[in-house]
Amino acid sequence: MTADTPLARESFRRLHPISVPRPMSQLPDRVWTVEDWDRIRRGYRARDMDEKWNIFVEDDVVFMHRGWTGYGVYEATFTPTPASGPAPATARGWRITSAVAEGDGERCRSKGDEYDCLMLELIISTIILGEPSTELRAGLVALTAAASGKSDVVPGVVEHSALGLRSGS
């Protein structure tokens, strides 16, 4: 398999579908470029235990599974956004038009809709696209601190726990 060959469900040893799909009421506003979508469609495979996510696409749905357990956590449906101007209309980008998160608290503890929305965008931006996503990372730390009731959370620990990355990676 080459770096340009998209990962598929069969590319992973074990995957478990989301057991209790919970529709997400908040979705990222971002429009990903056509080039971003091409990269997203290739997916991502965790290389070791410290990386947390396996990601693949079927049709226009991005599936995000935890790397160690194989549990599905997010599924996001992307839709092309037409370019403005004269016909023929071509996609100027892609946006998430619907998504579900794992609702089974035994598999994944939800910290709320805002957290899931942020995580969905952060996983795509940071894990797949390799963007620094500084504002999203700061939002992750703030939402985690608020959910825990602690003001002394360590950003690098929060990021590694959720994303499998060290701060600044």
One Martini backbone bead per residue (centre of mass of N, CA, C, O) as a GRO file, in nm:
protein
  169
    1MET     BB    1   0.095   0.038   0.024
    2THR     BB    2   0.056   0.357  -0.037
    3ALA     BB    3   0.030   0.686   0.062
    4ASP     BB    4  -0.221   0.725  -0.158
    5THR     BB    5  -0.370   0.497  -0.035
    6PRO     BB    6  -0.656   0.438   0.091
    7LEU     BB    7  -0.806   0.371   0.365
    8ALA     BB    8  -0.981   0.094   0.506
    9ARG     BB    9  -1.152  -0.110   0.694
   10GLU     BB   10  -0.947  -0.350   0.610
   11SER     BB   11  -0.681  -0.196   0.733
   12PHE     BB   12  -0.800  -0.311   1.004
   13ARG     BB   13  -0.822  -0.536   1.251
   14ARG     BB   14  -1.016  -0.365   1.461
   15LEU     BB   15  -1.367  -0.283   1.453
   16HIS     BB   16  -1.614  -0.081   1.621
   17PRO     BB   17  -1.904   0.026   1.619
   18ILE     BB   18  -2.123   0.232   1.702
   19SER     BB   19  -2.360   0.156   1.953
   20VAL     BB   20  -2.462   0.471   2.035
   21PRO     BB   21  -2.595   0.690   1.843
   22ARG     BB   22  -2.525   1.048   1.865
   23PRO     BB   23  -2.637   1.324   1.768
   24MET     BB   24  -2.499   1.618   1.658
   25SER     BB   25  -2.571   1.962   1.729
   26GLN     BB   26  -2.268   2.028   1.670
   27LEU     BB   27  -2.072   2.186   1.411
   28PRO     BB   28  -1.841   2.260   1.216
   29ASP     BB   29  -1.776   2.551   1.007
   30ARG     BB   30  -1.579   2.440   0.834
   31VAL     BB   31  -1.406   2.460   0.518
   32TRP     BB   32  -1.271   2.231   0.326
   33THR     BB   33  -1.064   2.169   0.099
   34VAL     BB   34  -1.002   1.977  -0.166
   35GLU     BB   35  -0.722   1.897  -0.059
   36ASP     BB   36  -0.811   1.811   0.218
   37TRP     BB   37  -1.009   1.589   0.126
   38ASP     BB   38  -0.797   1.415  -0.010
   39ARG     BB   39  -0.651   1.359   0.260
   40ILE     BB   40  -0.884   1.251   0.430
   41ARG     BB   41  -0.949   1.003   0.237
   42ARG     BB   42  -0.681   0.844   0.328
   43GLY     BB   43  -0.638   0.872   0.621
   44TYR     BB   44  -0.549   0.697   0.943
   45ARG     BB   45  -0.273   0.535   1.121
   46ALA     BB   46  -0.175   0.407   1.393
   47ARG     BB   47   0.165   0.333   1.495
   48ASP     BB   48   0.091   0.337   1.809
   49MET     BB   49  -0.013   0.361   2.138
   50ASP     BB   50   0.019   0.687   2.138
   51GLU     BB   51  -0.182   0.663   1.924
   52LYS     BB   52  -0.549   0.718   1.899
   53TRP     BB   53  -0.610   0.703   1.569
   54ASN     BB   54  -0.851   0.573   1.333
   55ILE     BB   55  -0.897   0.654   0.977
   56PHE     BB   56  -1.182   0.656   0.752
   57VAL     BB   57  -1.346   0.629   0.422
   58GLU     BB   58  -1.695   0.621   0.319
   59ASP     BB   59  -1.755   0.788   0.082
   60ASP     BB   60  -1.862   1.073   0.292
   61VAL     BB   61  -1.754   0.911   0.550
   62VAL     BB   62  -1.605   0.964   0.861
   63PHE     BB   63  -1.409   0.738   1.052
   64MET     BB   64  -1.356   0.726   1.418
   65HIS     BB   65  -1.109   0.539   1.590
   66ARG     BB   66  -0.973   0.384   1.835
   67GLY     BB   67  -0.669   0.233   1.829
   68TRP     BB   68  -0.678   0.022   2.070
   69THR     BB   69  -0.999  -0.071   2.064
   70GLY     BB   70  -1.179   0.018   1.792
   71TYR     BB   71  -1.370   0.229   1.872
   72GLY     BB   72  -1.626   0.413   1.787
   73VAL     BB   73  -1.683   0.782   1.800
   74TYR     BB   74  -1.693   0.900   1.497
   75GLU     BB   75  -1.930   1.036   1.243
   76ALA     BB   76  -1.880   1.211   0.927
   77THR     BB   77  -2.060   1.405   0.701
   78PHE     BB   78  -1.979   1.503   0.378
   79THR     BB   79  -2.016   1.809   0.174
   80PRO     BB   80  -2.025   1.978  -0.094
   81THR     BB   81  -1.929   2.311  -0.183
   82PRO     BB   82  -2.031   2.540  -0.381
   83ALA     BB   83  -1.944   2.750  -0.607
   84SER     BB   84  -1.941   3.057  -0.703
   85GLY     BB   85  -2.103   3.125  -0.993
   86PRO     BB   86  -2.081   3.000  -1.278
   87ALA     BB   87  -2.136   2.761  -1.470
   88PRO     BB   88  -2.000   2.509  -1.341
   89ALA     BB   89  -2.035   2.372  -1.045
   90THR     BB   90  -1.789   2.351  -0.798
   91ALA     BB   91  -1.603   2.251  -0.560
   92ARG     BB   92  -1.465   2.450  -0.283
   93GLY     BB   93  -1.557   2.230  -0.072
   94TRP     BB   94  -1.593   2.089   0.264
   95ARG     BB   95  -1.861   1.979   0.484
   96ILE     BB   96  -2.023   1.925   0.774
   97THR     BB   97  -2.373   1.794   0.799
   98SER     BB   98  -2.314   1.532   0.980
   99ALA     BB   99  -2.319   1.366   1.314
  100VAL     BB  100  -2.174   1.116   1.532
  101ALA     BB  101  -2.164   0.983   1.862
  102GLU     BB  102  -2.079   0.817   2.126
  103GLY     BB  103  -2.327   0.711   2.385
  104ASP     BB  104  -2.147   0.510   2.538
  105GLY     BB  105  -2.008   0.547   2.853
  106GLU     BB  106  -1.819   0.288   2.845
  107ARG     BB  107  -1.658   0.384   2.579
  108CYS     BB  108  -1.746   0.708   2.602
  109ARG     BB  109  -1.699   1.011   2.756
  110SER     BB  110  -1.892   1.274   2.760
  111LYS     BB  111  -1.850   1.651   2.748
  112GLY     BB  112  -2.026   1.732   2.511
  113ASP     BB  113  -2.103   1.905   2.229
  114GLU     BB  114  -1.865   2.102   2.219
  115TYR     BB  115  -1.645   1.890   2.247
  116ASP     BB  116  -1.718   1.714   1.999
  117CYS     BB  117  -1.684   1.934   1.789
  118LEU     BB  118  -1.389   1.993   1.850
  119MET     BB  119  -1.275   1.705   1.813
  120LEU     BB  120  -1.350   1.662   1.524
  121GLU     BB  121  -1.174   1.894   1.413
  122LEU     BB  122  -0.904   1.820   1.553
  123ILE     BB  123  -0.854   1.545   1.427
  124ILE     BB  124  -0.844   1.639   1.137
  125SER     BB  125  -0.636   1.874   1.161
  126THR     BB  126  -0.407   1.721   1.325
  127ILE     BB  127  -0.388   1.423   1.233
  128ILE     BB  128  -0.428   1.443   0.920
  129LEU     BB  129  -0.312   1.750   0.842
  130GLY     BB  130  -0.094   1.873   1.056
  131GLU     BB  131  -0.200   2.097   1.222
  132PRO     BB  132  -0.161   2.303   1.494
  133SER     BB  133  -0.429   2.406   1.630
  134THR     BB  134  -0.415   2.612   1.874
  135GLU     BB  135  -0.712   2.692   1.940
  136LEU     BB  136  -0.824   2.406   1.968
  137ARG     BB  137  -0.636   2.315   2.195
  138ALA     BB  138  -0.725   2.529   2.397
  139GLY     BB  139  -1.021   2.435   2.400
  140LEU     BB  140  -0.969   2.153   2.509
  141VAL     BB  141  -0.850   2.240   2.778
  142ALA     BB  142  -1.089   2.413   2.877
  143LEU     BB  143  -1.311   2.191   2.863
  144THR     BB  144  -1.168   1.991   3.050
  145ALA     BB  145  -1.152   2.170   3.296
  146ALA     BB  146  -1.456   2.223   3.324
  147ALA     BB  147  -1.543   1.918   3.348
  148SER     BB  148  -1.348   1.868   3.610
  149GLY     BB  149  -1.307   2.139   3.797
  150LYS     BB  150  -1.018   2.218   3.701
  151SER     BB  151  -0.733   2.456   3.677
  152ASP     BB  152  -0.460   2.238   3.665
  153VAL     BB  153  -0.428   2.148   3.387
  154VAL     BB  154  -0.228   1.975   3.152
  155PRO     BB  155  -0.200   2.024   2.830
  156GLY     BB  156  -0.023   1.778   2.737
  157VAL     BB  157  -0.205   1.564   2.872
  158VAL     BB  158  -0.468   1.626   2.734
  159GLU     BB  159  -0.371   1.590   2.442
  160HIS     BB  160  -0.264   1.300   2.468
  161SER     BB  161  -0.529   1.166   2.562
  162ALA     BB  162  -0.702   1.259   2.302
  163LEU     BB  163  -0.467   1.249   2.051
  164GLY     BB  164  -0.152   1.149   2.094
  165LEU     BB  165  -0.015   1.426   2.155
  166ARG     BB  166   0.205   1.665   2.180
  167SER     BB  167   0.278   1.963   2.240
  168GLY     BB  168   0.338   2.089   1.913
  169SER     BB  169   0.297   1.837   1.701
   0.00000   0.00000   0.00000
